[in-house]
Amino acid sequence: MSKNLVIVPTYNEIENIGLLIDKVMSLSIPFDVLVVEDNSPDGTAELVKTFAVKYPERIFMIQRQGKLGLGTAYIAGFTYGIQHLYDYIYEMDADFSHNPEDLIRLHDACENDGADVAIGSRYVHGVTVINWPIGRVLMSYFATKYVQLITGMPVEDATAGFKCYRRNVLETIPYNKVKFVGYAFQIQMKFLCWKYGFILKEVPIIFMDRTRGTSKMSMNIFKEAIFGVLLMKFKSLFQTYHPKEN
């Protein structure tokens, strides 16, 4: 077992998941992969099982009975990672919008540069997004500016879903109480890490829109983020955060 666990939620990702696993397995630093599979009708789970045989003790899968959402997939993965004592636990999309080679840079930010949470950021050095429609770029960029305005959180890419957490971060924050699904889930996780006093470091990445499969993005996910941030900030005014002693 390596000290690194990459959580990859999947729903209908048969075109991507095998290629992604092969790429992650080829990296110079060893990473295990946990696929959280939401009962894809396209055969994603069956393909992952063949890769678990190809890479024994490196590929794992949680199979769920329906499409339960991104947030709950990561929550299940976090719990698995903590129980199995991984030092670093990563979030990553299945569709190659996140470059697997950047896992090493996220790892180094936590291992060598003192970060508790490393964020693969599209906006820390301008806008580094390829193949997105301009409307979606603007929506994502201004969503982050909105989050900064409401929360005061000093993160340039608040909706980013490519991250590395030290295990003690997830052992400290109440991640299992986060009920949001998409962008809002990613925002609240960063907000909790920040409020609990952990060090967040943004690592610049180039984000590439998927070329295979179908996007799961919807207007409901965007609306959840807009109104969820207001609710999250309001509730935070009545909560006390106690950073864990190191």
SVG drawing of the C-alpha trace seen along z (x, -y; Angstrom):
<svg xmlns="http://www.w3.org/2000/svg" viewBox="-31 -41 41 51">
<polyline fill="none" stroke="black" stroke-width="0.4" points="0.0,0.0 1.3,-3.5 0.8,-6.5 -1.3,-8.2 -4.9,-7.5 -6.6,-9.1 -10.5,-9.1 -12.1,-9.0 -16.0,-9.2 -17.5,-7.6 -20.8,-7.5 -20.6,-6.4 -16.9,-6.8 -16.0,-3.6 -14.2,-5.7 -11.9,-7.3 -11.4,-5.2 -9.0,-2.6 -6.8,-5.2 -6.7,-7.2 -5.8,-4.3 -3.0,-3.3 -1.6,-6.8 -1.8,-7.1 0.0,-3.7 2.8,-5.0 3.7,-7.9 7.1,-8.1 5.4,-8.4 3.1,-5.5 -0.6,-6.3 -3.4,-3.9 -6.8,-4.6 -10.2,-4.2 -13.0,-4.4 -16.4,-5.3 -18.8,-3.9 -22.5,-5.0 -24.0,-2.0 -23.0,-3.1 -25.1,-1.4 -22.2,-1.6 -20.1,1.1 -17.6,-1.1 -17.6,1.1 -16.8,4.2 -13.9,2.5 -12.5,1.3 -12.6,4.9 -10.2,5.9 -7.8,3.2 -7.9,4.3 -6.6,7.6 -4.0,5.9 -2.7,3.8 -3.3,5.9 -3.5,4.1 -3.4,0.7 -6.9,0.3 -10.0,0.4 -13.7,-0.2 -16.8,-1.2 -19.9,-0.2 -23.0,-2.1 -26.6,-1.3 -27.4,-4.5 -26.3,-7.9 -25.8,-9.5 -23.8,-12.5 -20.2,-13.8 -20.2,-15.0 -21.3,-11.7 -18.8,-9.9 -15.9,-11.9 -17.3,-11.5 -17.2,-7.7 -13.7,-7.9 -12.5,-10.1 -13.7,-7.6 -12.0,-4.8 -8.8,-6.7 -8.8,-7.5 -9.7,-3.9 -6.8,-2.6 -4.3,-5.1 -3.3,-6.8 -1.1,-9.9 -2.5,-11.9 -5.9,-11.7 -6.7,-13.2 -9.8,-14.3 -9.7,-13.8 -12.1,-13.8 -12.2,-10.7 -12.4,-12.6 -8.8,-13.8 -9.8,-17.4 -7.2,-17.1 -3.7,-16.0 -2.7,-12.9 0.9,-14.2 -0.1,-17.1 -0.8,-14.6 2.9,-14.7 2.8,-18.5 -0.1,-18.4 1.8,-15.7 5.0,-17.9 3.0,-20.9 1.9,-18.9 5.0,-16.7 7.6,-19.4 6.1,-22.8 4.1,-22.8 0.6,-22.7 -2.2,-20.9 -4.4,-21.1 -3.1,-21.5 -5.5,-22.9 -5.0,-22.4 -6.0,-26.0 -7.2,-27.2 -7.2,-30.9 -4.2,-31.5 -2.1,-32.6 -4.8,-34.2 -7.2,-31.8 -5.7,-28.4 -8.7,-26.6 -8.7,-24.9 -11.7,-24.0 -14.4,-25.4 -17.1,-27.7 -16.5,-31.3 -19.8,-31.3 -18.7,-28.4 -15.3,-30.0 -16.9,-33.2 -19.5,-31.4 -16.8,-29.4 -14.4,-32.4 -17.0,-34.8 -18.4,-32.1 -15.0,-32.1 -15.0,-35.9 -18.5,-35.6 -17.2,-33.1 -14.3,-35.3 -16.7,-38.3 -19.1,-36.4 -16.7,-34.3 -13.4,-36.2 -11.6,-33.0 -8.3,-33.7 -8.6,-31.1 -8.6,-32.0 -10.2,-28.8 -12.9,-28.1 -14.8,-25.5 -11.7,-23.5 -12.2,-19.7 -8.5,-18.6 -7.0,-18.5 -4.7,-16.8 -5.5,-16.6 -3.3,-15.5 -5.1,-12.8 -5.2,-14.8 -7.2,-17.5 -10.0,-15.0 -9.7,-13.6 -10.3,-17.1 -13.0,-18.7 -16.7,-17.4 -16.6,-16.4 -19.4,-13.9 -21.8,-16.8 -21.3,-18.5 -24.6,-17.9 -23.9,-19.7 -23.3,-17.8 -21.2,-19.7 -19.5,-23.1 -20.9,-23.9 -19.4,-20.7 -16.0,-21.8 -16.5,-25.3 -17.6,-24.1 -14.7,-21.7 -12.2,-24.5 -14.1,-26.8 -14.0,-24.2 -10.3,-23.6 -9.6,-27.3 -11.8,-27.9 -10.1,-25.1 -6.8,-26.9 -5.2,-24.6 -2.8,-25.9 -4.3,-25.9 -1.8,-26.2 -2.9,-26.7 -0.9,-24.9 -1.3,-26.3 -2.7,-23.7 -3.9,-23.7 -7.5,-22.5 -8.6,-20.6 -12.3,-20.0 -13.2,-16.4 -12.8,-15.0 -14.6,-11.7 -17.9,-11.0 -20.5,-13.4 -20.2,-16.3 -22.3,-16.0 -22.5,-19.7 -26.0,-21.2 -27.6,-24.5 -28.9,-23.0 -25.3,-22.4 -24.5,-26.1 -27.6,-27.3 -26.7,-25.1 -23.3,-26.9 -24.7,-30.4 -27.3,-29.9 -25.3,-27.3 -22.5,-29.8 -24.9,-32.3 -26.3,-29.6 -22.8,-28.3 -21.6,-31.8 -24.7,-32.5 -24.4,-29.2 -20.7,-29.8 -21.5,-33.0 -23.0,-30.7 -20.3,-28.0 -17.0,-27.7 -14.0,-26.1 -11.3,-24.4 -8.1,-23.7 -6.5,-20.4 -3.3,-20.6 -0.4,-19.1"/>
</svg>
